[in-house]
Amino acid sequence: TIYGSPSFSADGVTLDGSSDYLQYNLTGNEFNSPELSILIEFTPEFAADEDLYRYFYDADTGGAGRCYLYKLNNAGGNKLIIGFGNTGVDSVDFSTYSPYWLQGQRNILIVSATSGDTDAWLNGHQITTNDTTAWTADTPTALHVGSSFEGKLPFPGTIHRFVVFHAKLSDAECEAYSNGTMWTYESRAVAVWRFRAADH
């Protein structure tokens, strides 16, 4: 389901940061794995220290069973918040990820996780490793791209692709994907959303 009036092109979907977002109905299997890796390629129109919450994605069952990534506002330190299995798994400090954040340019952010072992990479740089927080796989029924599950806290910019793997990618694989040197991933992907005009 398309909300607002996003612009689709061969390069992805551009969201206005106000009313635009996409909702995909899920079968329940896309995020139901004890190992998950999520890749999102995006061009943000906002600075990493913008004083607003911004959601990249939120897979949910109506507020439960969530799998998400979002950025906090200034009061929250502009941290990146990572969640799996309806559990807040990690928060990445602004000072850690901001040197690699490319406003107005393509970014590739990958989160690879299994319970008690979560890593994140931004543009080829590891920005977190959390070896303590446990989570349990869940079965979200909807994926919101560019907003929270309530359709709020929208993302302004272009999202080029969104990929979910039922595997925890290795550090070498994350670095290779981040650098754009390894793009034969479809065989290992659970789902690939490319956001091109032809797909919509």
N, CA and C of each residue as an Amber inpcrd file, in Angstrom:
protein
   600
   0.8440000  -1.1760000   0.0000000   0.0000000   0.0000000   0.0000000
   0.8810000   1.2280000   0.0000000   0.5700000   2.1760000  -0.8810000
   1.3320000   3.4040000  -0.9990000   0.5770000   4.5210000  -0.2850000
   1.2440000   5.1840000   0.6610000   0.6470000   6.3040000   1.3800000
   1.3130000   7.5950000   0.9290000   0.5180000   8.6610000   0.7940000
   1.0370000   9.9090000   0.2880000   1.2530000   9.8160000  -1.2070000
   2.2420000  10.5430000  -1.6860000   2.5310000  10.5550000  -3.1290000
   4.0290000  10.4140000  -3.3760000   4.6000000   9.2740000  -2.9820000
   6.0320000   9.1000000  -3.2250000   6.3340000   9.0500000  -4.7100000
   7.5660000   9.3610000  -5.0470000   8.0030000   9.3740000  -6.4400000
   8.8520000   8.1430000  -6.7200000   8.4090000   7.3190000  -7.6810000
   9.1530000   6.1250000  -8.0580000   9.9660000   6.3920000  -9.3140000
  11.1860000   5.8690000  -9.3350000  12.0530000   6.0030000 -10.5100000
  12.8670000   4.7300000 -10.6330000  13.7320000   4.6980000 -11.6190000
  14.6040000   3.5370000 -11.7910000  15.5880000   3.4100000 -10.6340000
  15.7270000   4.4650000  -9.8530000  16.7200000   4.5020000  -8.7850000
  16.1440000   4.1560000  -7.4240000  14.8210000   4.1210000  -7.2850000
  14.2130000   3.8250000  -5.9940000  12.9520000   4.6200000  -5.7750000
  12.5810000   4.7910000  -4.5150000  11.3910000   5.5590000  -4.1690000
  11.8230000   6.7470000  -3.3170000  11.3330000   7.9340000  -3.6710000
  11.6620000   9.1420000  -2.9290000  10.4690000   9.5490000  -2.0730000
  10.7140000   9.6920000  -0.7650000   9.6860000   9.9870000   0.2180000
   9.8360000  11.4230000   0.6980000   8.6980000  12.0840000   0.9640000
   8.7360000  13.5120000   1.2650000   9.0110000  13.8420000   2.7290000
   9.0660000  12.8300000   3.6020000   9.3220000  13.0910000   5.0140000
   8.1270000  13.6550000   5.7500000   6.9700000  13.6370000   5.1130000
   5.7630000  14.1740000   5.7270000   4.6330000  13.1580000   5.7220000
   4.2190000  12.7410000   4.5360000   3.0800000  11.8280000   4.4340000
   3.3860000  10.5570000   3.6410000   4.5780000  10.4730000   3.0670000
   4.9070000   9.3390000   2.2030000   5.4980000   8.1690000   2.9800000
   4.9760000   6.9810000   2.7400000   5.6220000   5.7520000   3.1770000
   4.9610000   4.5780000   2.4690000   5.5820000   3.4120000   2.5690000
   5.0800000   2.2070000   1.9210000   4.7940000   1.1490000   2.9820000
   3.7200000   0.3970000   2.7750000   3.3930000  -0.7020000   3.6720000
   3.2360000  -1.9800000   2.8660000   3.9500000  -3.0090000   3.2780000
   3.8850000  -4.3100000   2.6220000   3.2780000  -5.3210000   3.5800000
   2.2830000  -6.0660000   3.1320000   1.7600000  -7.1730000   3.9170000
   2.7540000  -8.3220000   3.8620000   2.9800000  -8.9750000   5.0020000
   3.9420000 -10.0600000   5.0900000   3.2400000 -11.3910000   5.3220000
   3.9230000 -12.4720000   4.9760000   3.3660000 -13.8040000   5.2030000
   3.6170000 -14.2880000   6.6220000   4.5300000 -13.6190000   7.3320000
   4.9080000 -14.0440000   8.6790000   6.2470000 -14.7470000   8.7160000
   6.7980000 -15.0660000   7.5460000   8.0650000 -15.7960000   7.4910000
   9.2790000 -14.9040000   7.2270000   9.0460000 -13.6980000   6.7450000
  10.1540000 -12.8640000   6.2820000  11.1660000 -12.5300000   7.3850000
  10.6890000 -12.3500000   8.6190000  11.5710000 -11.9870000   9.7270000
  11.6230000 -13.0750000  10.8040000  11.0270000 -14.2240000  10.5190000
  10.9550000 -15.3010000  11.5000000  12.1680000 -16.2200000  11.3560000
  13.2860000 -15.7570000  11.8880000  14.5300000 -16.5150000  11.8060000
  15.3930000 -16.1650000  13.0050000  16.1080000 -17.1540000  13.5690000
  16.9910000 -16.8570000  14.6930000  18.2240000 -16.0630000  14.2750000
  18.4740000 -15.9760000  12.9670000  19.5320000 -15.1350000  12.4290000
  18.9250000 -14.2290000  11.3660000  19.2190000 -12.9410000  11.4470000
  18.7090000 -11.9860000  10.4660000  19.7850000 -10.9770000  10.1170000
  19.8210000 -10.6190000   8.8520000  20.6380000  -9.4910000   8.4060000
  19.7520000  -8.6340000   7.5220000  19.8040000  -7.3270000   7.7450000
  18.9700000  -6.3970000   6.9840000  19.8710000  -5.3480000   6.3640000
  19.7380000  -5.1840000   5.0590000  20.4840000  -4.1810000   4.3160000
  19.5040000  -3.1440000   3.7940000  19.7990000  -1.8840000   4.0410000
  19.0020000  -0.8080000   3.4690000  19.9530000   0.1730000   2.8020000
  19.6530000   0.4750000   1.5480000  20.4410000   1.4480000   0.7910000
  19.5710000   2.6880000   0.6130000  20.0870000   3.8450000   0.9870000
  19.2580000   5.0430000   1.0370000  20.0840000   6.2970000   0.8070000
  19.3980000   7.3480000   0.3550000  19.9780000   8.6820000   0.2590000
  19.1510000   9.5950000   1.1430000  19.6830000  10.0260000   2.2990000
  18.9080000  10.8530000   3.2170000  18.9450000  12.3250000   2.8290000
  17.8140000  12.9910000   2.9460000  17.7690000  14.4300000   2.7330000
  17.9940000  15.1910000   4.0440000  18.2090000  14.4650000   5.1250000
  18.3650000  15.0930000   6.4370000  19.7540000  14.8040000   7.0040000
  20.2210000  15.7270000   7.8280000  21.5030000  15.5440000   8.4980000
  21.3450000  14.5640000   9.6530000  22.4300000  13.9160000  10.0130000
  22.3740000  12.9510000  11.1060000  22.0190000  13.6070000  12.4340000
  22.2830000  14.9100000  12.5670000  21.9600000  15.6110000  13.8110000
  20.7010000  16.4690000  13.6950000  19.8460000  16.1650000  12.7250000
  18.5690000  16.8480000  12.6210000  17.7500000  16.5760000  13.8850000
  17.0330000  17.5740000  14.3680000  16.3080000  17.4480000  15.6330000
  14.9290000  16.8160000  15.4510000  14.8880000  15.6390000  14.8320000
  13.6450000  14.9050000  14.6310000  13.9180000  13.4060000  14.6600000
  12.9080000  12.6570000  15.0860000  12.9480000  11.2060000  14.9160000
  12.7660000  10.8990000  13.4300000  13.4580000   9.8750000  12.9410000
  13.2870000   9.4360000  11.5550000  13.3270000   7.9090000  11.5080000
  12.2590000   7.3020000  10.9830000  12.2010000   5.8420000  10.8500000
  12.6630000   5.4130000   9.4620000  13.5680000   4.4500000   9.4380000
  13.9700000   3.8310000   8.1840000  12.9750000   2.7140000   7.8340000
  12.7290000   1.8230000   8.8050000  11.7740000   0.7350000   8.5840000
  11.2380000   0.2650000   9.9330000  10.1070000  -0.4290000   9.8590000
   9.4760000  -0.9620000  11.0530000   8.5890000  -2.1240000  10.6260000
   9.0170000  -3.3450000  10.9280000   8.1910000  -4.5270000  10.6720000
   7.4770000  -4.8600000  11.9690000   6.1800000  -5.1150000  11.9100000
   5.4200000  -5.2020000  13.1560000   4.1700000  -6.0600000  13.0190000
   3.5810000  -6.3380000  14.1700000   2.2730000  -6.9980000  14.2260000
   1.2950000  -6.0650000  14.9240000   1.3580000  -4.7970000  14.5900000
   0.4770000  -3.8100000  15.1990000   0.9970000  -3.3080000  16.5290000
   2.3190000  -3.1170000  16.5980000   2.9210000  -2.5980000  17.8240000
   3.6620000  -3.6490000  18.6200000   3.6110000  -4.9020000  18.1670000
   4.3560000  -5.9810000  18.8260000   5.1290000  -6.7530000  17.7580000
   6.0460000  -7.5690000  18.1950000   6.8170000  -8.3760000  17.2520000
   7.6080000  -7.5360000  16.2770000   8.1490000  -6.4250000  16.7830000
   8.7290000  -5.4470000  15.8580000  10.2000000  -5.7080000  15.5410000
  10.5790000  -5.2690000  14.3600000  11.9570000  -5.2730000  13.8880000
  12.1620000  -3.9030000  13.2560000  13.0590000  -3.0710000  13.7900000
  13.0520000  -1.6690000  13.3840000  14.4450000  -1.0450000  13.3770000
  14.5000000   0.1170000  12.7080000  15.6790000   0.9770000  12.7300000
  15.1870000   2.4090000  12.6390000  15.6040000   3.2440000  13.5910000
  15.2210000   4.6480000  13.5350000  16.2790000   5.5180000  14.2030000
  16.2030000   6.8180000  13.9260000  17.1280000   7.7920000  14.4850000
  16.3870000   8.6720000  15.4910000  17.0220000   8.9070000  16.6400000
  16.4400000   9.7760000  17.6520000  16.6750000  11.2530000  17.3140000
  16.0270000  12.1300000  18.0920000  16.2020000  13.5720000  17.9230000
  17.3860000  14.0630000  18.7620000  17.5580000  15.3850000  18.8580000
  18.6880000  15.9390000  19.6120000  18.6520000  15.5210000  21.0720000
  17.4710000  15.5550000  21.6840000  17.3570000  15.1850000  23.0920000
  17.7750000  13.7350000  23.3260000  17.5880000  12.9050000  22.3130000
  17.9950000  11.5000000  22.3980000  19.4090000  11.2670000  21.9080000
  20.1170000  12.3530000  21.6410000  21.5080000  12.2240000  21.2060000
  21.6640000  11.7990000  19.7680000  20.5830000  11.8470000  18.9750000
  20.6200000  11.4460000  17.5650000  21.1490000  10.0260000  17.3670000
  20.8990000   9.1810000  18.3690000  21.3540000   7.7970000  18.2690000
  20.5440000   7.0190000  17.2330000  21.1550000   6.0110000  16.6420000
  20.4550000   5.0450000  15.8010000  20.0010000   3.9010000  16.6970000
  18.6980000   3.5840000  16.6430000  18.1260000   2.5500000  17.5010000
  17.8050000   1.3190000  16.6560000  18.3070000   0.1770000  17.0990000
  18.1590000  -1.0930000  16.3700000  17.3080000  -2.0400000  17.2020000
  16.3080000  -2.6570000  16.5770000  15.4700000  -3.6090000  17.2860000
  15.2180000  -4.8720000  16.4930000  15.2000000  -6.0090000  17.2060000
  14.8310000  -7.3040000  16.6350000  13.9100000  -8.0080000  17.6200000
  12.9190000  -8.7420000  17.0940000  12.0570000  -9.5360000  17.9550000
  11.3750000  -8.7400000  19.0450000  10.9650000  -7.5110000  18.7150000
  10.2920000  -6.6230000  19.6650000  11.1800000  -6.2670000  20.8610000
  12.4950000  -6.2750000  20.6260000  13.4580000  -5.9610000  21.6700000
  14.4100000  -4.8860000  21.1780000  14.5900000  -3.8420000  21.9800000
  15.6060000  -2.8560000  21.6440000  16.9740000  -3.4750000  21.8520000
  17.6760000  -3.7480000  20.7730000  18.9190000  -4.5090000  20.8390000
  20.1300000  -3.6150000  21.0700000  20.1450000  -2.4590000  20.4060000
  21.3300000  -1.6140000  20.5220000  20.9870000  -0.1860000  20.1300000
  21.8150000   0.7310000  20.5960000  21.7370000   2.1170000  20.1570000
  23.1530000   2.5480000  19.7940000  23.2720000   3.1980000  18.6500000
  24.5820000   3.5910000  18.1390000  24.7610000   5.0850000  18.3630000
  25.7980000   5.4570000  19.0810000  26.0450000   6.8640000  19.3830000
  26.2890000   7.6800000  18.1210000  25.8180000   8.9020000  18.1470000
  26.0140000   9.8370000  17.0420000  27.4840000   9.9900000  16.6930000
  28.3200000  10.0830000  17.6990000  29.7470000  10.2820000  17.4510000
  30.3850000   9.0820000  16.7580000  29.7570000   7.9160000  16.8860000
  30.3000000   6.7000000  16.2780000  29.9440000   6.5930000  14.8070000
  28.6800000   6.9080000  14.4590000  28.2660000   6.7020000  13.0690000
  28.3280000   7.9510000  12.1990000  28.2480000   9.1390000  12.8150000
  28.1460000  10.3650000  12.0130000  29.3340000  10.6210000  11.0770000
  30.5580000  10.2130000  11.4140000  31.6540000  10.4470000  10.4640000
  31.4630000   9.7300000   9.1210000  30.6150000   8.7060000   9.1060000
  30.4130000   7.9110000   7.8860000  29.0710000   8.1940000   7.2190000
  28.2690000   9.0640000   7.8120000  26.9450000   9.4160000   7.2960000
  27.1010000  10.3510000   6.1120000  26.4340000  10.0500000   5.0050000
  26.5430000  10.8510000   3.7880000  25.1920000  11.4840000   3.4730000
  24.9950000  12.7180000   3.8840000  23.7500000  13.4190000   3.5840000
  23.6980000  13.7490000   2.1030000  22.5620000  13.4470000   1.4570000
  22.3960000  13.7260000   0.0390000  23.1490000  12.7800000  -0.8640000
  23.7320000  11.7330000  -0.3010000  24.4600000  10.7360000  -1.0750000
  24.0040000   9.3420000  -0.6500000  24.3540000   8.3450000  -1.4590000
  23.9680000   6.9730000  -1.1490000  24.6920000   6.4680000   0.0940000
  23.9360000   5.7890000   0.9300000  24.4690000   5.1110000   2.1060000
  24.0080000   3.6620000   2.0660000  24.8310000   2.7760000   2.5800000
  24.4340000   1.3840000   2.7660000  24.6280000   1.0540000   4.2390000
  23.5250000   0.7070000   4.8950000  23.5600000   0.3500000   6.3050000
  23.1110000  -1.0940000   6.4430000  23.9150000  -1.8910000   7.1300000
  23.6140000  -3.3030000   7.3190000  23.6210000  -3.6150000   8.8030000
  22.5750000  -4.3010000   9.2570000  22.5370000  -4.8330000  10.6100000
  22.4940000  -6.3510000  10.4870000  23.4550000  -7.0340000  11.1040000
  23.4800000  -8.5010000  11.0680000  23.4100000  -9.0070000  12.4940000
  22.5290000  -9.9700000  12.7460000  22.2760000 -10.3310000  14.1390000
  21.8210000 -11.7660000  14.3150000  22.1840000 -12.2830000  15.4570000
  21.5490000 -13.4390000  16.0610000  21.4530000 -13.1070000  17.5390000
  20.6490000 -13.8280000  18.2830000  20.4290000 -13.4620000  19.6750000
  21.7490000 -13.3730000  20.4390000  21.9890000 -12.2000000  21.0400000
  23.2090000 -12.0040000  21.8020000  24.4170000 -11.6110000  20.9820000
  24.2200000 -11.3670000  19.7040000  25.3640000 -10.9920000  18.8520000
  24.8530000 -10.1570000  17.6860000  24.9310000  -8.8380000  17.8110000
  24.4250000  -7.9170000  16.7940000  25.5400000  -6.9710000  16.3580000
  25.7040000  -6.8280000  15.0510000  26.6840000  -5.9170000  14.4700000
  25.9900000  -4.9930000  13.4840000  26.5440000  -3.8140000  13.2900000
  26.0150000  -2.8910000  12.2880000  27.1700000  -2.2360000  11.5520000
  26.9370000  -1.9990000  10.2650000  27.9360000  -1.4040000   9.3830000
  27.2960000  -0.2660000   8.6050000  28.0100000   0.8410000   8.4780000
  27.5590000   1.9660000   7.6730000  28.6560000   2.3230000   6.6880000
  28.3490000   2.1400000   5.4110000  29.2840000   2.4890000   4.3370000
  30.6660000   1.8850000   4.5410000  30.6680000   0.6030000   4.9320000
  31.9310000  -0.1180000   5.0520000  32.6270000   0.0270000   6.3810000
  32.0040000   0.7250000   7.3400000  32.6060000   0.9380000   8.6590000
  31.7320000   0.2920000   9.7250000  32.3290000  -0.5360000  10.5650000
  31.5520000  -1.1510000  11.6400000  31.2460000  -0.0920000  12.6880000
  29.9480000   0.1010000  12.9730000  29.5440000   1.1550000  13.9030000
  29.0420000   0.6070000  15.2330000  28.8380000  -0.6920000  15.3310000
  28.4960000  -1.2710000  16.6260000  28.7000000  -2.7680000  16.6060000
  28.9620000  -3.3020000  17.7810000  28.9110000  -4.7410000  18.0130000
  28.3860000  -4.9390000  19.4240000  27.3070000  -5.6770000  19.5490000
  26.6470000  -5.8960000  20.8340000  26.5700000  -7.3980000  21.0610000
  27.3050000  -7.8830000  22.0460000  27.3740000  -9.3220000  22.2960000
  26.6170000  -9.7360000  23.5520000  25.6360000  -8.9170000  23.9430000
  24.9340000  -9.2270000  25.1970000  23.4210000  -9.3080000  25.0630000
  22.8020000  -8.4780000  24.2450000  21.3400000  -8.3880000  24.2410000
  20.7010000  -9.5470000  23.4840000  19.8630000 -10.3030000  24.1710000
  19.1760000 -11.4440000  23.5730000  17.8410000 -11.0100000  22.9760000
  17.4180000 -11.6750000  21.9110000  16.1100000 -11.4450000  21.3220000
  15.6100000 -12.7470000  20.7280000  14.3070000 -12.8120000  20.5060000
  13.6750000 -14.0140000  19.9640000  12.9600000 -13.6740000  18.6650000
  13.1490000 -14.4920000  17.6560000  12.5160000 -14.2480000  16.3580000
  11.0040000 -14.1580000  16.4950000  10.4060000 -13.3100000  15.6710000
   8.9690000 -13.1000000  15.7220000   8.4010000 -13.1120000  14.3040000
   7.0910000 -12.9140000  14.1980000   6.4240000 -13.0220000  12.8950000
   5.6370000 -11.7550000  12.5810000   6.3090000 -10.6650000  12.2310000
   5.5930000  -9.4420000  11.8520000   4.6540000  -9.7020000  10.6860000
   3.5600000  -8.9370000  10.6490000   2.5760000  -9.1030000   9.5820000
   2.6070000  -7.9650000   8.5720000   3.3780000  -6.9270000   8.8710000
   3.4780000  -5.7980000   7.9380000   4.8630000  -5.1770000   8.0390000
   5.3450000  -4.6810000   6.9230000   6.6070000  -3.9500000   6.8690000
   6.3110000  -2.5240000   6.4340000   6.6880000  -1.5710000   7.2600000
   6.5740000  -0.1530000   6.9100000   7.9590000   0.3350000   6.5170000
   8.0740000   0.8650000   5.3420000   9.3280000   1.4450000   4.8780000
   9.1450000   2.9560000   4.8380000   9.9760000   3.6600000   5.6000000
   9.8920000   5.1080000   5.6420000   8.9850000   5.6580000   6.7160000
   8.5620000   4.8010000   7.6770000   7.7430000   5.2840000   8.7940000
   7.7140000   4.2440000   9.8940000   7.1770000   4.6350000  11.0560000
   6.9020000   3.6770000  12.1290000   5.6770000   2.8540000  11.7570000
   5.3480000   1.8530000  12.5880000   4.1800000   1.0160000  12.2820000
   2.8910000   1.8140000  12.3110000   2.9100000   2.9770000  12.9380000
   1.7080000   3.8150000  12.9860000   1.6560000   4.7970000  11.8180000
   2.6380000   4.7430000  10.9250000   2.6980000   5.6930000   9.8210000
   3.2140000   7.0480000  10.2480000   3.9990000   7.0850000  11.3180000
   4.5140000   8.3450000  11.8420000   6.0380000   8.3930000  11.7530000
   6.6000000   9.5440000  12.1060000   8.0540000   9.7540000  12.1380000
   8.6950000   9.3950000  10.7990000   8.2240000  10.0300000   9.7270000
   8.6030000   9.6160000   8.3680000  10.0360000   9.9580000   7.9780000
  10.4680000   9.3090000   6.9120000  11.8240000   9.4120000   6.3750000
  11.8090000  10.2820000   5.1250000  12.6050000  11.3490000   5.0820000
  12.7160000  12.1340000   3.8540000  13.9720000  11.7470000   3.0680000
  13.7830000  11.3590000   1.8360000  14.9120000  10.9660000   1.0080000
  14.5200000   9.8150000   0.1050000  15.5150000   9.1920000  -0.4900000
  15.2860000   8.0850000  -1.4200000  15.7650000   6.7800000  -0.8070000
  14.9320000   5.7610000  -0.9120000  15.3210000   4.4160000  -0.5070000
  15.4820000   3.6030000  -1.7760000  16.6740000   3.0600000  -1.9420000
  17.0180000   2.3740000  -3.1820000  16.7320000   0.8710000  -3.1190000
  16.9960000   0.2720000  -1.9510000  16.6950000  -1.1630000  -1.8140000
  16.6580000  -1.5450000  -0.3470000  15.9670000  -2.6540000  -0.0970000
  15.8030000  -3.1830000   1.2540000  15.8560000  -4.6970000   1.1290000
  16.8060000  -5.3200000   1.8180000  17.0220000  -6.7590000   1.6630000
  17.0700000  -7.4190000   3.0350000  16.4110000  -8.5680000   3.1620000
  16.4130000  -9.3230000   4.4070000  16.9990000 -10.7060000   4.1430000
  17.9910000 -11.0950000   4.9420000  18.6160000 -12.4140000   4.8580000
  18.2520000 -13.2260000   6.0940000  18.0160000 -14.5240000   5.9140000
  17.8490000 -15.4230000   7.0510000  19.2080000 -15.9900000   7.4350000
  20.1520000 -15.1040000   7.6790000  21.4970000 -15.5070000   8.0740000
  22.1690000 -14.2950000   8.6880000  23.0920000 -14.5420000   9.5960000
  23.9170000 -13.4540000  10.1200000  25.1280000 -13.3440000   9.2070000
  25.1770000 -12.2610000   8.4400000  26.2960000 -12.0810000   7.5300000
  27.5860000 -11.9040000   8.3160000  28.6570000 -12.4200000   7.7630000
  29.9580000 -12.2690000   8.4120000  30.4390000 -10.8300000   8.2770000
  31.4500000 -10.4730000   9.0430000  32.0230000  -9.1360000   8.9330000
  32.5130000  -8.8710000   7.5170000  33.1380000  -9.8720000   6.9140000
  33.6580000  -9.7030000   5.5520000  32.5280000  -9.4830000   4.5520000
  31.4250000 -10.2170000   4.7220000  30.2860000 -10.0340000   3.8290000
  29.6600000  -8.6510000   4.0160000  29.5020000  -8.2200000   5.2650000
  28.9380000  -6.8900000   5.5190000  29.8010000  -5.8080000   4.8910000
  31.0960000  -5.9400000   5.0350000  31.9970000  -4.9440000   4.4620000
  31.9130000  -4.9440000   2.9430000  31.8200000  -6.1440000   2.3560000
  31.7360000  -6.2430000   0.9020000  30.4380000  -5.6420000   0.3790000
  29.3090000  -5.9590000   1.0350000  28.0390000  -5.3590000   0.6310000
  28.0660000  -3.8580000   0.8190000  28.6420000  -3.3920000   1.9280000
  28.7110000  -1.9610000   2.1990000  29.5000000  -1.2260000   1.1300000
  30.5190000  -1.8790000   0.6430000  31.3700000  -1.2610000  -0.3830000
  30.8140000  -1.4430000  -1.7890000  29.6770000  -2.1370000  -1.8990000
  29.0490000  -2.3260000  -3.1970000  29.8020000  -3.2830000  -4.0990000
  30.6230000  -4.1670000  -3.5030000  31.4470000  -5.0640000  -4.3130000
  30.8850000  -6.4750000  -4.3840000  29.7000000  -6.6850000  -3.8170000
  29.1540000  -8.0450000  -3.7430000  27.6480000  -7.9570000  -3.9010000
  27.1560000  -8.1420000  -5.1070000  25.7340000  -7.9270000  -5.3510000
  25.0380000  -9.1610000  -5.9350000  25.5130000 -10.3440000  -5.5860000
  24.8460000 -11.5660000  -6.0260000  24.0890000 -12.1940000  -4.8600000
  23.4740000 -11.3220000  -4.0260000  22.8990000 -11.7970000  -2.7800000
  21.5110000 -12.3940000  -2.9160000  20.8500000 -12.2630000  -4.0720000
  19.4510000 -12.6940000  -4.1370000  19.2590000 -14.1450000  -3.7250000
  20.2410000 -15.0150000  -3.9990000  20.0850000 -16.4190000  -3.6730000
  20.0290000 -16.6620000  -2.1730000  20.5460000 -15.7100000  -1.3610000
  20.5110000 -15.8710000   0.0810000  19.4610000 -14.9830000   0.7240000
  18.7560000 -14.2270000  -0.0600000  17.8300000 -13.2530000   0.4980000
  16.4610000 -13.8590000   0.7220000  15.8490000 -13.4670000   1.8210000
  14.4610000 -13.8440000   2.0670000  13.5450000 -12.9970000   1.2010000
  13.8350000 -11.7110000   1.1770000  12.9940000 -10.7870000   0.4260000
  13.8360000  -9.6140000  -0.0360000  13.5640000  -9.1590000  -1.2450000
  14.2650000  -8.0080000  -1.7980000  13.2270000  -7.0020000  -2.2680000
  13.2440000  -5.8120000  -1.7090000  12.3830000  -4.7290000  -2.1540000
  13.2620000  -3.6950000  -2.8420000  13.0760000  -3.5070000  -4.1520000
  13.9670000  -2.6120000  -4.8850000  13.3970000  -1.2070000  -5.0520000
  12.0990000  -1.0480000  -4.9190000  11.4640000   0.2740000  -4.9490000
  11.5780000   0.9700000  -6.3010000  11.7940000   0.2170000  -7.3750000
  11.8770000   0.8440000  -8.6970000  10.4740000   1.0410000  -9.2710000
  10.3780000   1.9430000 -10.2290000   9.0780000   2.2110000 -10.8510000
   8.4770000   0.9340000 -11.4330000   9.3180000   0.1030000 -12.0430000
   8.8120000  -1.1040000 -12.6960000   8.2130000  -2.0860000 -11.7080000
   8.6380000  -2.0180000 -10.4620000   8.1340000  -2.9400000  -9.4280000
   6.8300000  -2.4590000  -8.8230000   6.4190000  -1.2540000  -9.1580000
   5.1860000  -0.6960000  -8.5770000   4.2250000  -0.2200000  -9.6590000
